[in-house]
Amino acid sequence: MAEKYDTLWDDDMDDGDAFERKCEEWERRDWMNWLSERLVFPFEVERKEDMEENFFAPKTGPFSVGQRMQATGIEEHWKYEIALKVASGKKNGVVPLADVEVTDRNNANFWPVREFVVWAANH
């Protein structure tokens, strides 16, 4: 049986110690290798952010903020550092891993993706 994941670092009730320990762990992490060992494809994600999209006039395309898509792979990316290969209907694309959230909190990919997203936001 898999060990239960410790979510204390992501808890509003944390006094900050668990988050600080997690940040120290993240700074030593080889993210691409770590994620490649943990993520199982495909899985559904929702685009939560896009620094290049106009917040007041969001796009409505298949990979825009608010859209759900299937993550089909991971790759190192010259602009986004780490990106997900994604598909929506017949369209394929790439989105920054830091811009998405796994839609099912019980999916095994939720916490690895969440760790990267929080690290990227604080890095």
N, C-alpha and C positions, 0 to 999 in steps of 0.2 A: 504494500500500500504506500502511496506517495506521501511524503511528509507535508503537513499543512503549511501553507505559505504564511509567513508573518507579515501582516499588513500594517503593523503599528506605525511604521515610518510615514504612512499615508493617512493617518488618523488625526483628525482635528484635536483629539484629546491628548495627543503626544506632547510631552513637555519639550520636545525638540531634540532630545538625546538620540532617539531612534532615527530620526531624519538625518542628523549629523553623521551618525555611524554609516547610514546608507550612502550619503554623499561621499564619504571617504572611500567606501567600497567602489562606487561608480567611477571615481577618478582613476582607479587602478585598472579598471575593466577594459578589455579589448572588445568593444561593443559588437563589431561585426561578427567575430567568432562566437561570442557569447549568445547573440541572437540566433545565429545560424544553427547552433546546437540545440536551441530550445523551441523555436517556432515550427509549427506544423501547418502546412498549407493544404488546401485553401481555408480561409476563414473570413468572416465578414467584418468590415471596418466602416466607420463613418468619418467623413472628413469634418474635423472640428475647427480647423484654422487654415488660413491661407494668407500669408503676409503680403502677397502680390494682388489679392482680390480686394476690390473696393467694398468696404464694410457696408456702405449705404446703398450700394447697387450690386449685390452679389450676382455672380453668374449662375446659370441654371444647368450647366453642362453635367455630364456624367461623373466628373471628378471634382466638382465644386463643393464648397462648404455646405454641409447638411445632407450631402448625398451619401448613400450607402453603396459599397462596392465589395467585390471579392478580392482579398489579397491572395496573389498567386505565387509570389516569390519575393526575395529581398536582394538588393544589390548595393554596392558602394556607388555613390553618385558624386560627380565633380562639384555640384552646386549644393545639394542637400545633405551631404555626408553619407547618410543611409536613407535609402528610398525603398518603398514597396512597389513591386509590380502589381498592377491592379487590373481588374476587368469589370465592366458594367455593360450587360447585354453583349453586343458584338464589338464593343470598343475596348481597347487595351491602352494602358498608360502607366505612368509612374507618378507617385506622389511622395512627398517627404514623410518619412515615418513619424517625425515629430508632430505632424499635423493631424494624426488620426487617433481614434479610440476603437478598441475592439468592442463590438456592440453587445456581446454576451459576456457579462462579468464572470460567468462560470466556465467560460472557454479557457483552456490551458494557456492560450496565447495572451490573455488579458494582462496579467501581471508583468511578463517580460516587456510587452509594448508599453505599459504604463510606466515602468521604470525608465525606459529610454525617453519617453515624452517628458517626464518630470526632470530627468537629468538635463535634457536639451534645453528646457525652459530656464533652468538655473545655471547653465554652463556659460 
